[in-house]
Amino acid sequence: MQEVSLLETMDSGDAIIANVMHDKLFEETLVDNIANQLYRLIDQNSGARLVLDLSNVVMVCSSMLGKLITVNKKVNATGGSLCLCGVTPHVYEILAVTKLNRLLSICDTPQQAVESI
């Protein structure tokens, strides 16, 4: 069975912008598929500056939070950097409660994220 792309990616020249195309990230299979696509993107672009646009995302589960930590570690291990953008208020609240807003770089827009990393 072919995996459906859940990310829309664009190379801005300065960074790779990956836009998550699903709004509710709480189903384990969906979360795993998004994470695997991000891992492949990192493996194919070692040292990349990665912007993860979450503007379509309104809900995340704890498993997705764990995947974000892993993505951040993988990007940093290759000499790259990660910045989240377009984080909705509800998702930001979850990041703040779990203190991930201190671990992960977060900007309002993709352009600000590209400029910050």
N, C-alpha and C positions, 0 to 999 in steps of 0.2 A: 504494500500500500504506500502510495506516495505521500510525503509529508507536505501539508499545505503551508505556504509561507505566511507567518503571522507578523512578520516585520516588513516594513517598506524601508529600504535603505537608499541613501544618497551620499555620494562622496562630494563634500563641499570644497575639496582641495586642501583645506586645513584640518578637516576632521571627517569622520564617518558618522552620519546621522541615521539612527535606526528608530523608526517610528513604530510603536506597538499598535497594531491594527485591531486589537480586541479590547472591549471595554471592561469586562469582568474577569479578573485573573484569580479565580478560586478553584477551578477544576484542575486536579493533579496532572492529567494528561496534557492539558493546554499549557500549564506552567512549565512542564518538562519540555514540551516542544519549543516554546519561546526560548527557554534557557539553552537548549541544544543549538538553536539557530544563532543565538548570541555567542556561544562558545565557538562555533565554526567560524563566525565572523572574526572573532579575536584570533583564532588560529591562522586564518588566511591573511590577516593584516597585523602581524606582530609589531608591537610598538605604536599601534594606532591610537589616536585621540578619538574616543568614542562618545557620542552624545546619544543618550537614550531618551527619546521623546515619549512621554507618558500622557500627553494631552488627551488621548482617547480613553484613558483608563480611569474608571470611577471606583473600582473595588479591587483590592488585592488580599490574598490570604498569606498566612505566615510562611508557607512554602515559597511563595514568590519573594518574600523578603529575604529568605535564605539564599535564593538564587541571585538576588541583587548583590548580596555580600560576596558570593562566589565569583560573579562577573567582575566585580571591582577588584578582587584579588588576582584573577586571571589577567586582567588588563594591566594592572600594576606590575605583575611578574614579567610581562613582556616589555616593560619600559614605557607603556602607554598610560593613558589616563581616561577616566570616566566622569561624565557629568550628566545628571538627570535634568530634564527640563519639562515644562508643561505639566507640572505636578498639580493635580486638582486639590482643592482644600481638604477633602476627605482623605485622600491618599497622603497628603502632607501631614495631616493629623496622626495617621498611623505611623509614619516615619518618625514624627516627633515623639510620640509615646514610647516607641521602641528605641529612641535615641539614634536611629540610623541617619537622621538629618545632620548629625555631628560627624558621622563616618563618611557619608556620601556627599559629593558636591552637588548642589542643586541651584539651578538658575530658572528664571521665568520663561525665556524663549530659547529656541535653538541657536539663534545668532549670539545671544549673551553667553550661552554654554560654549560655543565654539571659541569665542573671545576669551573665556575664562580658563580654558585648558591648554 
